[in-house]
Amino acid sequence: MADQAPDAQEHLERAADMVWDAIQRLEEAQRILFKAGDCYVGQVYGDGVRAVIEVTENMADTVGDLTQCHIEIGKIGKRDKGRGPGGVWKDS
């Protein structure tokens, strides 16, 4: 018997997992950029530090946006979990 195609809930869960993974990777990249900033302070000084700070601030904004997306995906899944085909509530 062939596998059934994923339903909406499974797609939402997969999307949420992918967004969560992206958040984790961006946070890891931020930690690495902070280390680069520390190296600029210790070795180079100047505009490199400012540029690293600007990039990490932009990444922090992006992480915030992705976190909000992750929350919204979860809300969609919870809201629609009780609905059957055609959007009809299962208990009606």
C-alpha positions in Angstrom: 0.0 0.0 0.0 1.4 3.4 -1.0 2.0 6.1 1.6 -0.6 8.7 1.8 0.2 12.3 0.9 0.9 14.5 3.9 -2.1 16.4 5.2 -2.1 20.1 6.1 -1.2 19.4 9.8 1.9 17.5 8.7 2.9 20.3 6.3 2.5 22.8 9.1 4.6 20.7 11.5 7.3 20.4 8.8 7.3 24.1 8.2 7.5 24.8 11.9 10.5 22.5 12.3 12.2 24.1 9.4 11.6 27.6 10.8 12.9 26.4 14.2 16.0 25.0 12.6 16.6 28.3 10.8 16.3 30.2 14.1 18.9 27.9 15.7 21.3 28.4 12.7 20.9 32.2 12.8 21.6 32.3 16.5 24.7 30.1 16.0 25.8 32.5 13.2 25.3 35.5 15.6 27.5 33.9 18.2 30.2 33.4 15.6 29.8 37.0 14.4 30.2 38.2 18.0 33.5 36.3 18.1 34.5 38.0 14.8 33.6 41.4 16.5 35.8 40.5 19.4 38.7 39.8 17.0 38.2 43.1 15.3 38.3 44.9 18.7 41.5 43.1 19.6 43.3 43.2 16.3 41.9 45.7 13.8 39.6 48.3 15.4 37.6 50.6 13.2 34.7 50.1 10.9 34.8 46.3 11.1 33.4 46.3 14.6 30.6 48.6 13.7 29.7 46.5 10.6 29.7 43.3 12.7 27.4 44.9 15.2 25.0 46.1 12.4 24.9 42.7 10.9 24.2 41.0 14.2 21.4 43.5 15.0 19.8 42.8 11.6 20.1 39.0 12.3 18.5 39.6 15.7 15.5 41.3 14.0 15.3 38.4 11.6 15.3 35.9 14.4 12.5 37.9 16.0 10.5 37.8 12.8 11.1 34.1 12.4 10.1 33.4 16.0 6.8 35.2 15.3 6.3 33.1 12.2 7.0 29.9 14.2 4.4 31.1 16.8 1.8 31.8 14.0 2.3 28.4 12.4 1.7 26.8 15.8 -1.5 28.8 16.2 -2.8 27.8 12.8 -2.1 24.1 13.6 -3.8 24.3 17.0 -6.8 26.3 15.7 -7.5 24.0 12.8 -6.7 20.7 14.5 -10.3 20.3 15.7 -11.7 20.8 12.2 -12.5 18.0 9.8 -12.5 18.1 6.0 -14.1 21.2 4.5 -13.4 23.2 7.7 -16.3 21.7 9.6 -15.7 21.2 13.3 -15.5 17.5 14.2 -17.7 17.8 17.3 -20.7 19.5 15.5 
